[in-house]
Amino acid sequence: MNLPAAAKTNDVHNKLPAEVLNPTQTAPLAAIDMGSNSFRLEIAHLPRGQYRRMEYLKETVRLGAGLDSEGMLTEAAMQRGLDCLRRFAQRLVGFPAARVRAVATQTLREAKNRNAFLERAKEALGYPIEVISGREEARLIFAGVARLQPSKQSRLVIDIGGRSTEMILGKGRKPLTAESFQVGSVSLSLRFFPDGRFTPEAFRAAQVAAGAELEEALTLFKPSMWKEALGSSGTVGAVAQILAASGITDGRITPDALRWCMEQALAAGSMDKLKLAGLKEDRRAVVGGGLCILYTLLTQFGIEELMPAKGALRQGVIFDLVERLEAETAAALGLAAADMRDASVQALQRRFAVDLQQAQRVGEVAENLYAQLQPRATRERQRELGWAAALHEIGMMVSHHDHHRHSAYLLAHVDAAGFSQDQLKRLGSLALGQRGGLRKLEGLLDDESLLWQLFSLRLALIKCHGRDAVNPKALQLSRQGHRVRLSLPKGWAEQRPRTLFLLQEEAEAWARSGVLSLNLA
């Protein structure tokens, strides 16, 4: 993914006054990384903008090893994850929800029964869990590395996880190209070393499979594009420790050093008999796949040496959370500050040639109506409605006919920096329900917050159907439970018969749904 210029993060530390920054810098924040091999909890704070770790917990869960042949998580794997999250929850007692962010990666991107697991996981942890896309994972990895190991040089950052490998090309704090590939240390080890035996044939086959998956990245990350290569997180850290403890290198990873590691594995014959200084027990089962991916990366991409990086996904999550909190605080003070998601929305509007004036009109009316219906709605829910209004017509680029369905599909499947897959799916549901019957959203409207977001969006589109200037405060709503009363100014209906017709049709649609009633006064 070539990231747009608009996707630059707001360097709020330099632009906002101290009274905005202090609450974010002094209070602790927590990030949970639910990886395919390990779950990690990081608690940190940022005094004067400097990252300070307060606590770090890691448990080997092997969630990725629990995907069966049908793509379903086994009960045993789910239970390991739930037990770990309950232990994390004990440490997070008293943390406000706004200061905790939990993200899940490749295994839960793949698992067909992920929603069933996530419901149980949210209950166990006590906080929402976001499944993020591979590119969003890559962006957050680079954010962690760029902040904890700053450099002005162009660099390649690699993160080999349990079921995916992320590659990011960037400079300074700006990621330029970010991609995710579905090959990881767990998945490769399960496929080519299922019984724990190391053979030359298995190593060759695993390297060919890894190379086939990574081959499409050769032009995106060729050596002429970067000056240094860094490796983030588990696999790279584990191999670097082996090399340093064995006296082969000072921790840097080279093709020769990797060949030495594979020779030791072949000499041992199996993972149970492999005795290497620095090899931790939790890495033994996945070391074969990790070595094959690393060797393939170094040889295919011309990497002479790969240095372990300081930052990783969990730190990137915390830095991203800080930016969101500071943007919220700035907005409350009337200052201009945006998080990454605002830039992504603007980039999507440009890409799909959205009518910006119409999007703004719809957004202003929808947000005004939503404030009347849900005066205590969280800022996040308000912003979701604004983003949905900004992007409700992106499907027009595909076809004017049924554009709401095209908009819904695009939003549910696009990679948009800063957004989780679940939040994009929510925006897609709002786009799908913006017009027409409501049966297509059956079951989703049990979510009260989504119901009122959708209701506000649909009324706003009726109000703005003429695509000309409107008074965003012209419609006044009141409600008791699910009974809504729409008050129209005197003489308004007579002057706008077409709008009145559409409002009457809207009232009938909601009556048929049985979800709420709309009365026109």
Secondary structure in CASP SS format (residue, H / E / C, confidence):
PFRMAT SS
TARGET T0000
AUTHOR 0000-0000-0000
METHOD secondary structure of the structure
MODEL  1
M C 1.00
N E 1.00
L C 1.00
P C 1.00
A H 1.00
A H 1.00
A H 1.00
K C 1.00
T C 1.00
N C 1.00
D C 1.00
V H 1.00
H H 1.00
N H 1.00
K H 1.00
L C 1.00
P C 1.00
A H 1.00
E H 1.00
V H 1.00
L H 1.00
N H 1.00
P H 1.00
T H 1.00
Q H 1.00
T H 1.00
A C 1.00
P C 1.00
L E 1.00
A E 1.00
A E 1.00
I E 1.00
D E 1.00
M E 1.00
G C 1.00
S C 1.00
N C 1.00
S E 1.00
F E 1.00
R E 1.00
L E 1.00
E E 1.00
I E 1.00
A E 1.00
H E 1.00
L C 1.00
P H 1.00
R H 1.00
G H 1.00
Q C 1.00
Y C 1.00
R E 1.00
R E 1.00
M E 1.00
E E 1.00
Y E 1.00
L E 1.00
K E 1.00
E E 1.00
T E 1.00
V C 1.00
R C 1.00
L C 1.00
G H 1.00
A H 1.00
G H 1.00
L E 1.00
D C 1.00
S C 1.00
E C 1.00
G C 1.00
M C 1.00
L E 1.00
T C 1.00
E H 1.00
A H 1.00
A H 1.00
M H 1.00
Q H 1.00
R H 1.00
G H 1.00
L H 1.00
D H 1.00
C H 1.00
L H 1.00
R H 1.00
R H 1.00
F H 1.00
A H 1.00
Q H 1.00
R H 1.00
L C 1.00
V C 1.00
G C 1.00
F C 1.00
P C 1.00
A H 1.00
A H 1.00
R H 1.00
V E 1.00
R E 1.00
A E 1.00
V E 1.00
A E 1.00
T C 1.00
Q H 1.00
T H 1.00
L H 1.00
R H 1.00
E H 1.00
A C 1.00
K C 1.00
N C 1.00
R H 1.00
N H 1.00
A H 1.00
F H 1.00
L H 1.00
E H 1.00
R H 1.00
A H 1.00
K H 1.00
E H 1.00
A H 1.00
L H 1.00
G C 1.00
Y C 1.00
P C 1.00
I E 1.00
E E 1.00
V E 1.00
I C 1.00
S C 1.00
G H 1.00
R H 1.00
E H 1.00
E H 1.00
A H 1.00
R H 1.00
L H 1.00
I H 1.00
F H 1.00
A H 1.00
G H 1.00
V H 1.00
A H 1.00
R H 1.00
L H 1.00
Q C 1.00
P C 1.00
S C 1.00
K C 1.00
Q C 1.00
S E 1.00
R E 1.00
L E 1.00
V E 1.00
I E 1.00
D E 1.00
I E 1.00
G C 1.00
G C 1.00
R C 1.00
S C 1.00
T E 1.00
E E 1.00
M E 1.00
I E 1.00
L E 1.00
G E 1.00
K E 1.00
G C 1.00
R C 1.00
K E 1.00
P E 1.00
L E 1.00
T E 1.00
A E 1.00
E E 1.00
S E 1.00
F E 1.00
Q C 1.00
V C 1.00
G C 1.00
S H 1.00
V H 1.00
S H 1.00
L H 1.00
S H 1.00
L H 1.00
R H 1.00
F H 1.00
F C 1.00
P C 1.00
D C 1.00
G C 1.00
R E 1.00
F C 1.00
T C 1.00
P H 1.00
E H 1.00
A H 1.00
F H 1.00
R H 1.00
A H 1.00
A H 1.00
Q H 1.00
V H 1.00
A H 1.00
A H 1.00
G H 1.00
A H 1.00
E H 1.00
L H 1.00
E H 1.00
E H 1.00
A H 1.00
L C 1.00
T C 1.00
L C 1.00
F C 1.00
K C 1.00
P H 1.00
S H 1.00
M H 1.00
W C 1.00
K C 1.00
E E 1.00
A E 1.00
L E 1.00
G E 1.00
S E 1.00
S C 1.00
G H 1.00
T H 1.00
V H 1.00
G H 1.00
A H 1.00
V H 1.00
A H 1.00
Q H 1.00
I H 1.00
L H 1.00
A H 1.00
A H 1.00
S C 1.00
G C 1.00
I C 1.00
T C 1.00
D C 1.00
G C 1.00
R C 1.00
I E 1.00
T C 1.00
P H 1.00
D H 1.00
A H 1.00
L H 1.00
R H 1.00
W H 1.00
C H 1.00
M H 1.00
E H 1.00
Q H 1.00
A H 1.00
L H 1.00
A H 1.00
A H 1.00
G C 1.00
S E 1.00
M C 1.00
D C 1.00
K C 1.00
L C 1.00
K C 1.00
L C 1.00
A C 1.00
G C 1.00
L C 1.00
K C 1.00
E H 1.00
D H 1.00
R H 1.00
R H 1.00
A H 1.00
V H 1.00
V H 1.00
G H 1.00
G H 1.00
G H 1.00
L H 1.00
C H 1.00
I H 1.00
L H 1.00
Y H 1.00
T H 1.00
L H 1.00
L H 1.00
T H 1.00
Q H 1.00
F C 1.00
G C 1.00
I C 1.00
E C 1.00
E C 1.00
L E 1.00
M E 1.00
P E 1.00
A C 1.00
K C 1.00
G C 1.00
A C 1.00
L H 1.00
R H 1.00
Q H 1.00
G H 1.00
V H 1.00
I H 1.00
F H 1.00
D H 1.00
L H 1.00
V H 1.00
E H 1.00
R H 1.00
L H 1.00
E H 1.00
A H 1.00
E H 1.00
T H 1.00
A H 1.00
A H 1.00
A H 1.00
L C 1.00
G C 1.00
L C 1.00
A C 1.00
A C 1.00
A C 1.00
D C 1.00
M H 1.00
R H 1.00
D H 1.00
A H 1.00
S H 1.00
V H 1.00
Q H 1.00
A H 1.00
L H 1.00
Q H 1.00
R H 1.00
R H 1.00
F C 1.00
A C 1.00
V C 1.00
D C 1.00
L H 1.00
Q H 1.00
Q H 1.00
A H 1.00
Q H 1.00
R H 1.00
V H 1.00
G H 1.00
E H 1.00
V H 1.00
A H 1.00
E H 1.00
N H 1.00
L H 1.00
Y H 1.00
A H 1.00
Q H 1.00
L H 1.00
Q C 1.00
P C 1.00
R C 1.00
A C 1.00
T C 1.00
R H 1.00
E H 1.00
R H 1.00
Q H 1.00
R H 1.00
E H 1.00
L H 1.00
G H 1.00
W H 1.00
A H 1.00
A H 1.00
A H 1.00
L H 1.00
H C 1.00
E C 1.00
I H 1.00
G H 1.00
M H 1.00
M H 1.00
V C 1.00
S C 1.00
H C 1.00
H C 1.00
D C 1.00
H H 1.00
H H 1.00
R H 1.00
H H 1.00
S H 1.00
A H 1.00
Y H 1.00
L H 1.00
L H 1.00
A H 1.00
H H 1.00
V C 1.00
D C 1.00
A C 1.00
A C 1.00
G C 1.00
F C 1.00
S C 1.00
Q H 1.00
D H 1.00
Q H 1.00
L H 1.00
K H 1.00
R H 1.00
L H 1.00
G H 1.00
S H 1.00
L H 1.00
A H 1.00
L H 1.00
G C 1.00
Q C 1.00
R C 1.00
G C 1.00
G C 1.00
L C 1.00
R H 1.00
K H 1.00
L H 1.00
E C 1.00
G C 1.00
L H 1.00
L H 1.00
D H 1.00
D C 1.00
E H 1.00
S H 1.00
L H 1.00
L H 1.00
W H 1.00
Q H 1.00
L H 1.00
F H 1.00
S H 1.00
L H 1.00
R H 1.00
L H 1.00
A H 1.00
L H 1.00
I H 1.00
K H 1.00
C C 1.00
H C 1.00
G C 1.00
R C 1.00
D C 1.00
A C 1.00
V C 1.00
N C 1.00
P C 1.00
K C 1.00
A C 1.00
L C 1.00
Q E 1.00
L E 1.00
S E 1.00
R E 1.00
Q E 1.00
G C 1.00
H C 1.00
R E 1.00
V E 1.00
R E 1.00
L E 1.00
S E 1.00
L C 1.00
P C 1.00
K C 1.00
G C 1.00
W H 1.00
A H 1.00
E H 1.00
Q H 1.00
R C 1.00
P H 1.00
R H 1.00
T H 1.00
L H 1.00
F H 1.00
L H 1.00
L H 1.00
Q H 1.00
E H 1.00
E H 1.00
A H 1.00
E H 1.00
A H 1.00
W H 1.00
A H 1.00
R H 1.00
S H 1.00
G C 1.00
V C 1.00
L C 1.00
S E 1.00
L E 1.00
N E 1.00
L E 1.00
A C 1.00
END
